[in-house]
């Protein structure tokens, strides 16, 4: 066996290369079943972030359905999701460039079925009884006002403007048809709510001409979040609600709402994207579902009548986009040792087949850091959660007495969650000698509604407290070097990062990926979906204007005293580039070591392989200069001001 090389933490040579992470990895989304075929979407950084609908036939062979240069991605809510629908091998998808819906019959080229213009479509369902699609529409035709959202029907054969079925609320999602096509259910909500705050579940009868009548609300409200309405094969509407402070499963049966699961676990998730699914019907009597317990997802078999939930043993800790038939279930999943994958499970034999991995890279166990779920004390006598990854590289040892630097990750959302599935970016750091703490701070999902609501009015406080207290917990345990604490985050996680670096002194450096620095600017300039998000996270505006100013790092750059590197997409509509550029200029003027890497053509989240690679290597290079360790291999330098 090769003797490990002694080298300082951060300077370990790793086989987990940035170029493979960037170009050899795809993102897997939106699973659908049609006959014996399975469909999903792949986002491919190697193709400039293009999204492709892929079909897998029963023999396991896959074929791209979406031809280049078309891009199966929608811009509704800016985050998209629910970009395609499938019926009898005909695919209907939204194309990102023109936001039109295209119809693609088997063996034919796609053809548009909506006119060009400023309309966006998502969350489509095929109404086979009336030869139409029913979908969410976001109308951007009037530039002077925010977009208008509605549920709309689209003719499958004629290229013409759709017909509005229901409108008047700020947002809509999840239109779902009953099996006989006679009823439609949907979700709706209004400003300032986000879908995890409060939504309403509505139902209406469909006339022969497709119009709605006798519509009524059956569940939900401003303090109840409804997730994934779904009709059973025998026509009973099911849905997930957090009315007991946990997202559990219910059904609307003979005019009454009946609970099906009652447990302190989450069968729902924050609806940042359309088309999410945590349960599906194997039959009228059986549901296959996945639930989140303290940050880990579990697959289960649920007998509806008996309310008997039986766990199905799998190696996976992250499961989503679940679809089922009588004999099988298909889902997107991952585990601490398995990357995100499309998996098929035979319900009779329990045989598992991996249909597609997000990466073909195989990591030797000697380089693989396995996360451990930890709990730690935080402010006000409360407990917070995180996944801790120790440094790991079988070829390297640190000098005696040296402790590793700690990289704290503040996830985005902020109403999202860190996952324990294999993340090559985290492994990039741990295999080079960094310990990593991926924090599920107060406000994260997976721990019940009260935990999620800890962030209400406290964004920039509770999340920062939890990131710092998680790091200090590891320092006290002697796991990491308290003088080399780093924080990094993207989007909302970037805001947490900037607040931690601006208003506290725990961290010695940080990396901000398109993070919020000016809350007032975000409140005024961001897109419709998030335009009132801060009403709960900070307070109503302008009544709470002073709080917006006090919580904005851009207003207190003089408090910053450590090096920061910034990354920004120049076409970002969620966090406009001006926010990052102001922070960079201010730090440069103050004389702090600072770098700024803007990327042409990138939006909110980087999709192009060359930019993903450049950002990752630049961040490593930046830390090597800040903390004075030597890199074992050349990395393209990044300009650092004031160093």
Residue pairs with C-beta under 8 A, 6 or more apart in sequence:
2 395
4 394
4 395
4 396
4 397
5 13
5 395
5 396
5 397
6 396
6 397
6 398
6 399
7 13
7 396
7 397
7 398
7 433
7 632
8 398
8 399
8 402
8 433
8 629
8 630
9 391
9 398
9 402
9 403
9 404
9 405
9 433
9 434
9 481
9 629
10 405
10 432
10 433
10 434
10 623
10 624
10 627
10 629
11 432
11 433
11 624
11 629
11 630
11 631
11 632
12 391
12 393
12 395
12 396
12 431
12 432
12 433
12 632
13 393
13 395
13 396
13 632
13 633
14 367
14 393
14 428
14 431
14 432
15 363
15 364
15 367
15 431
16 361
16 363
16 367
16 424
16 427
16 428
16 431
18 428
18 612
18 613
18 616
18 617
19 609
19 613
20 359
20 361
20 424
21 359
21 424
21 425
21 428
21 612
21 613
21 616
22 45
22 609
22 610
22 611
22 612
22 613
22 616
23 45
23 46
23 609
23 613
24 46
24 359
24 360
24 361
25 45
25 339
25 358
25 359
25 361
25 424
26 42
26 43
26 44
26 45
26 358
26 359
27 42
27 43
27 340
27 358
28 40
28 41
28 42
28 332
28 340
28 341
28 342
28 356
28 358
29 40
29 41
29 42
29 43
29 51
29 81
29 273
29 275
29 321
29 332
30 40
30 41
30 81
30 82
30 83
30 84
30 275
30 321
31 38
31 39
31 40
31 277
31 321
31 322
31 323
31 330
31 331
31 332
31 342
32 38
32 39
32 40
32 84
32 85
32 86
32 323
33 39
33 323
33 324
33 325
33 330
34 86
34 87
34 88
34 89
35 88
35 89
36 57
36 58
37 55
37 56
37 57
37 58
37 89
38 55
38 56
38 330
38 342
38 344
38 355
39 53
39 54
39 55
39 56
39 65
39 84
39 86
39 91
40 53
40 54
40 56
40 321
40 332
40 342
40 356
41 51
41 52
41 53
41 54
41 72
41 83
41 84
42 51
42 52
42 54
42 356
43 49
43 50
43 51
43 73
43 607
44 50
44 51
44 52
45 607
45 608
45 609
45 612
46 609
47 68
48 601
48 607
48 608
49 606
49 607
49 608
50 68
50 69
50 71
51 66
51 71
51 72
51 73
51 83
51 96
52 64
52 65
52 66
52 72
53 64
53 65
53 66
53 72
53 84
53 91
53 93
54 62
54 63
54 64
54 65
54 356
55 62
55 63
55 65
56 62
56 342
56 355
56 356
57 63
60 353
60 355
62 355
62 356
65 91
65 104
66 72
66 93
66 104
66 110
67 109
67 110
69 97
70 95
70 97
70 102
70 110
71 95
71 96
71 97
72 83
72 84
72 93
72 94
72 95
72 96
73 80
73 83
73 94
73 95
73 96
74 80
74 81
74 82
74 83
74 94
74 96
74 99
74 120
74 121
74 122
74 274
75 96
75 99
75 120
75 138
76 120
76 121
76 122
76 123
76 136
76 138
76 274
77 122
77 138
77 171
77 274
77 527
77 528
77 529
78 527
78 529
78 573
78 574
78 603
78 604
79 272
79 273
79 529
79 604
80 122
80 273
80 274
81 122
81 123
81 272
81 273
81 274
81 275
81 276
82 122
82 123
82 124
82 136
82 273
82 274
82 275
83 93
83 94
83 122
83 274
83 275
84 91
84 92
84 93
84 94
84 124
85 91
85 92
85 93
85 124
85 125
85 126
85 133
85 135
86 92
86 126
87 126
87 128
89 105
89 106
90 103
90 104
90 105
90 106
91 103
91 104
92 101
92 102
92 103
92 104
92 113
92 124
92 126
92 133
92 156
93 101
93 102
93 104
93 110
94 100
94 101
94 102
94 120
94 121
94 122
94 124
95 101
95 102
95 110
95 112
98 112
98 116
99 118
99 119
99 120
99 121
100 112
100 113
100 114
100 115
100 116
101 112
101 113
101 114
101 121
101 124
101 133
101 135
101 154
102 110
102 111
102 112
102 113
103 110
103 111
103 112
103 113
103 156
104 110
104 111
111 159
112 159
113 154
113 155
113 156
113 157
113 158
113 159
114 121
114 154
114 159
114 160
114 161
114 162
115 159
115 160
115 161
117 141
118 139
118 140
118 141
119 137
119 138
119 139
119 140
119 141
119 162
120 137
120 138
120 140
120 147
121 135
121 136
121 137
121 138
121 152
121 154
122 135
122 136
122 138
122 274
122 275
123 135
123 136
123 173
123 174
123 175
123 274
123 275
124 133
124 134
124 135
125 133
125 134
125 135
125 175
125 176
125 177
126 133
126 156
127 133
127 134
127 153
127 177
127 181
127 210
128 181
129 181
130 153
130 181
130 206
130 210
131 155
131 156
131 157
132 153
132 154
132 155
132 156
132 210
133 153
133 154
133 156
134 151
134 152
134 153
134 154
134 165
134 175
134 177
134 184
135 151
135 152
135 154
135 175
136 149
136 150
136 151
136 152
136 172
136 173
136 175
136 274
137 149
137 150
137 151
137 152
137 162
137 164
138 147
138 148
138 149
138 528
139 147
139 148
139 149
139 150
140 147
142 148
146 528
146 531
147 528
148 167
149 167
149 169
149 170
149 171
149 172
149 528
150 164
150 165
150 166
150 167
150 172
151 164
151 165
151 166
151 167
151 172
151 175
151 186
152 162
152 163
152 164
152 165
153 162
153 163
153 165
153 210
154 162
155 162
163 210
165 184
165 210
165 211
165 212
166 172
166 186
166 202
166 204
166 212
166 215
169 188
169 189
169 190
170 189
170 190
170 191
170 528
171 188
171 189
171 190
171 195
171 529
172 186
172 187
172 188
173 186
173 187
173 188
173 195
173 271
173 274
174 185
174 186
174 187
174 228
174 229
174 274
175 184
175 185
175 186
176 184
176 185
176 186
176 229
176 230
176 231
177 183
177 184
177 231
178 184
178 185
178 231
178 235
178 237
179 231
179 233
179 234
179 235
180 235
181 206
182 205
182 206
183 203
183 204
183 205
183 206
183 235
184 203
184 204
184 206
184 212
185 201
185 202
185 203
185 229
185 231
185 237
186 201
186 202
186 229
187 195
187 199
187 200
187 201
187 202
187 220
187 226
187 229
188 199
188 200
188 202
189 195
189 197
189 198
189 199
189 200
191 531
191 532
191 535
192 532
192 533
192 535
192 536
192 540
193 199
193 222
193 532
193 536
194 270
194 415
194 530
194 533
194 536
195 225
195 227
195 270
195 271
196 225
196 270
196 271
196 415
196 445
196 452
197 222
197 223
197 225
197 536
198 220
198 221
198 222
198 223
198 224
198 225
199 220
199 224
199 225
199 226
199 227
200 217
200 219
200 220
200 221
200 226
201 217
201 218
201 219
201 220
201 226
201 229
201 239
202 215
202 216
202 217
202 218
203 215
203 216
203 218
203 237
203 252
204 212
204 213
204 214
204 215
204 216
205 212
205 213
205 214
205 215
206 212
207 213
218 237
218 252
218 257
219 226
219 239
219 241
219 250
219 252
219 257
220 226
220 241
224 241
224 242
224 243
225 241
225 242
225 247
225 268
225 449
226 239
226 240
226 241
227 239
227 240
227 241
227 242
227 247
227 267
227 268
227 269
227 271
227 276
227 278
228 239
228 240
228 268
228 276
228 277
228 278
228 279
229 237
229 238
229 239
230 237
230 238
230 239
230 277
230 279
230 280
230 281
231 237
231 238
232 238
232 251
232 281
232 284
232 304
233 281
233 283
233 284
234 284
236 251
236 252
236 253
236 284
237 251
237 252
238 249
238 250
238 251
238 252
238 260
238 279
238 287
239 249
239 250
239 251
239 252
240 247
240 248
240 249
240 250
240 267
240 268
240 278
240 279
241 247
241 248
241 250
242 248
242 268
242 449
244 262
245 448
245 449
245 450
246 263
246 264
246 265
246 266
246 448
246 449
247 266
247 267
247 268
247 269
248 259
248 260
248 261
248 262
248 263
248 265
248 267
249 259
249 260
249 261
249 267
249 279
249 287
249 289
249 302
250 257
250 258
250 259
250 260
251 257
251 258
251 260
251 304
252 258
259 307
260 287
260 302
260 304
260 307
261 267
261 289
261 291
261 302
261 307
261 309
262 307
263 291
263 309
264 293
264 448
265 291
265 292
265 293
265 298
266 291
266 292
266 293
266 445
266 446
266 447
266 448
267 278
267 279
267 289
267 290
267 291
267 292
268 278
269 276
269 278
269 292
269 320
269 445
270 413
270 415
270 416
270 445
272 413
272 416
275 321
276 320
276 321
277 320
277 321
277 322
277 323
278 289
278 290
278 291
278 319
278 320
278 322
279 287
279 288
279 289
279 290
279 302
279 322
280 287
280 288
280 289
280 322
280 323
280 324
280 329
281 287
281 288
281 324
282 288
282 324
282 325
282 326
282 327
282 329
282 347
283 326
284 304
285 303
285 304
285 305
286 301
286 302
286 303
286 304
287 301
287 302
287 304
287 324
288 299
288 300
288 301
288 302
288 312
288 322
288 324
288 329
288 347
289 299
289 300
289 302
289 309
289 322
290 297
290 298
290 299
290 300
290 319
290 320
290 322
290 331
291 297
291 298
291 300
292 298
292 417
292 445
292 446
293 446
294 373
294 385
294 446
294 447
295 373
295 385
295 387
295 417
295 418
295 419
295 420
295 440
295 446
295 447
296 317
296 373
296 420
297 316
297 317
297 318
297 319
297 320
298 311
298 319
299 311
299 312
299 314
299 316
299 319
299 329
299 331
299 345
300 309
300 310
300 311
300 312
301 309
301 310
301 311
301 312
301 347
302 308
302 309
302 310
303 310
312 345
312 350
313 350
314 333
314 345
314 352
315 335
315 337
315 338
316 333
316 334
316 335
316 338
316 343
316 421
317 334
317 335
317 336
317 419
317 420
317 421
318 333
318 334
318 335
318 340
318 419
318 420
318 421
319 331
319 332
319 333
320 331
320 332
320 333
321 331
321 332
322 329
322 330
322 331
323 329
323 330
323 331
324 330
324 347
326 347
327 346
327 347
327 348
328 344
328 345
328 346
328 347
329 344
329 345
329 347
330 342
330 343
330 344
330 345
330 355
331 342
331 343
331 345
332 340
332 341
332 342
332 343
333 340
333 341
333 343
333 421
334 340
334 341
334 358
334 419
334 421
334 422
335 420
335 421
335 422
336 370
336 371
336 420
336 421
336 422
337 365
337 368
337 370
337 422
338 357
338 421
338 422
339 357
339 358
339 359
339 361
339 421
339 422
339 424
340 357
340 358
340 421
340 422
341 354
341 355
341 356
341 357
341 358
342 354
342 355
342 356
343 352
343 353
343 354
343 355
344 352
344 353
344 355
345 351
345 352
345 353
346 352
346 353
359 424
361 424
363 422
363 427
364 394
366 392
366 393
366 394
366 395
367 392
367 393
367 394
367 395
367 427
367 431
368 392
368 427
369 389
369 390
369 391
369 392
369 426
369 427
369 430
369 431
369 436
370 389
370 392
371 387
371 388
371 389
371 420
371 438
372 387
372 388
372 389
373 385
373 386
373 387
373 420
374 385
374 386
374 387
374 388
374 470
374 473
375 383
375 384
375 385
376 383
376 384
376 386
376 469
376 470
376 473
377 383
377 384
377 469
377 473
378 384
378 442
378 465
378 466
378 469
378 470
379 462
379 465
379 469
382 442
382 454
384 439
384 440
384 441
384 442
384 466
384 469
384 470
385 439
385 440
385 444
385 447
386 418
386 437
386 438
386 439
386 440
386 470
387 418
387 419
387 420
387 437
387 438
387 440
388 435
388 436
388 437
388 438
388 474
388 479
389 426
389 430
389 435
389 436
389 437
389 438
390 404
390 430
390 435
390 479
391 404
391 430
391 431
391 433
391 434
391 435
392 430
392 431
393 430
393 431
393 432
393 433
396 433
398 404
398 433
402 481
403 478
403 479
403 480
403 481
403 484
404 433
404 434
404 435
404 479
404 480
404 481
404 484
405 433
405 434
405 435
405 480
405 481
405 484
405 485
405 486
405 623
405 627
406 434
406 435
406 436
406 437
406 471
406 474
406 475
406 479
406 480
406 481
406 484
406 485
406 486
407 429
407 434
407 435
407 436
407 437
407 486
407 487
407 488
408 436
408 437
408 439
408 467
408 470
408 471
408 485
408 486
408 487
408 488
408 507
409 418
409 426
409 436
409 437
409 438
409 439
409 487
409 488
409 489
409 493
410 439
410 441
410 463
410 467
410 487
410 488
410 489
410 492
410 493
410 494
410 496
410 497
410 500
411 417
411 418
411 438
411 439
411 440
411 444
411 489
411 492
411 493
412 489
412 490
412 491
412 492
412 493
412 494
413 443
413 444
413 491
413 492
413 493
414 441
414 443
414 444
414 455
414 459
414 463
414 492
414 493
414 495
414 496
414 537
415 443
415 444
415 445
415 452
415 455
416 444
416 445
416 492
417 440
417 444
417 445
417 446
418 438
418 439
418 440
418 444
425 616
426 436
426 438
428 616
428 620
429 436
430 436
432 620
434 486
435 474
435 479
435 480
437 470
437 471
437 474
439 466
439 467
439 470
440 446
440 447
441 455
441 462
441 463
441 465
441 466
441 467
441 496
442 451
442 454
442 455
442 458
442 462
442 463
442 465
442 466
443 451
443 452
443 453
443 454
443 455
443 459
443 462
443 463
444 451
444 452
445 452
454 462
455 462
455 463
455 537
456 536
456 537
457 536
457 537
457 538
457 539
458 537
459 495
459 534
459 537
459 538
459 551
460 495
460 496
460 499
460 503
460 538
460 551
461 551
463 496
463 499
464 496
464 499
464 500
464 503
464 504
467 487
467 496
467 500
468 500
468 504
468 506
468 507
471 480
471 485
471 487
471 506
471 507
472 482
472 506
474 480
475 481
475 482
475 485
483 508
484 508
484 627
485 506
485 507
485 508
486 507
486 508
486 509
486 510
486 511
486 623
487 496
487 497
487 500
487 501
487 507
487 510
487 511
488 497
488 510
488 511
488 512
488 513
488 619
489 495
489 496
489 497
489 511
489 512
489 513
489 515
490 513
490 514
490 515
490 605
491 513
491 514
491 515
491 516
491 574
491 575
491 604
491 605
492 515
492 516
493 513
493 515
494 512
494 513
494 514
494 515
494 516
494 575
495 515
495 516
495 517
495 553
496 515
497 510
497 511
497 512
497 515
498 510
498 512
498 515
498 516
498 517
498 553
498 564
498 583
499 551
499 553
500 506
500 507
500 510
501 507
501 510
501 553
501 560
501 562
501 564
502 553
502 556
502 557
502 559
502 560
503 553
503 556
503 559
505 561
507 562
508 562
508 626
508 627
509 562
509 563
509 564
509 622
509 623
509 626
509 627
510 562
510 563
510 564
510 565
511 564
511 565
511 566
511 567
511 619
511 622
512 564
512 565
512 566
512 567
512 580
512 583
513 567
513 568
513 606
513 615
514 567
514 568
514 569
514 572
514 574
514 575
514 580
514 604
514 605
515 575
515 579
515 580
516 522
516 575
516 579
517 552
517 553
517 554
517 579
517 580
517 582
517 583
518 552
518 554
518 555
518 579
518 582
519 534
519 538
519 548
519 549
519 551
519 552
520 541
520 545
520 548
520 549
520 552
521 576
521 578
521 579
522 530
522 534
522 575
522 579
523 531
523 534
523 541
523 548
525 576
526 573
526 574
526 575
526 576
527 573
527 574
530 574
534 541
534 548
535 541
538 544
538 547
538 548
538 551
539 547
539 548
541 548
549 555
553 560
553 583
554 579
554 582
554 583
554 586
557 583
557 586
557 587
557 590
558 590
560 587
560 590
560 592
561 592
562 592
563 592
563 593
563 594
563 622
563 626
563 640
563 643
564 583
564 587
564 592
564 594
564 595
565 594
565 595
565 596
565 597
565 618
565 619
565 622
565 638
566 580
566 583
566 584
566 594
566 595
566 596
566 597
567 580
567 597
567 599
567 606
567 615
567 618
567 619
568 575
568 577
568 580
568 581
568 596
568 597
568 598
568 599
569 577
569 598
569 599
569 601
569 602
569 603
569 604
569 605
569 606
570 577
570 598
570 599
570 600
570 601
570 602
571 600
571 601
571 602
571 603
572 602
572 603
572 604
573 603
573 604
574 603
574 604
575 604
577 598
580 596
580 598
581 596
581 598
584 594
584 596
587 594
587 641
588 594
588 641
588 642
591 642
592 642
593 625
593 626
593 640
593 641
593 642
593 643
594 640
594 641
594 642
595 618
595 622
595 638
595 639
595 640
595 641
597 614
597 615
597 618
597 638
599 606
599 608
599 611
599 614
599 615
601 608
602 608
602 611
606 612
606 615
614 636
617 635
617 636
618 635
618 636
618 638
620 631
620 635
621 631
621 635
621 636
621 637
621 638
622 638
622 640
623 629
624 630
624 631
624 635
625 640
625 643
626 643
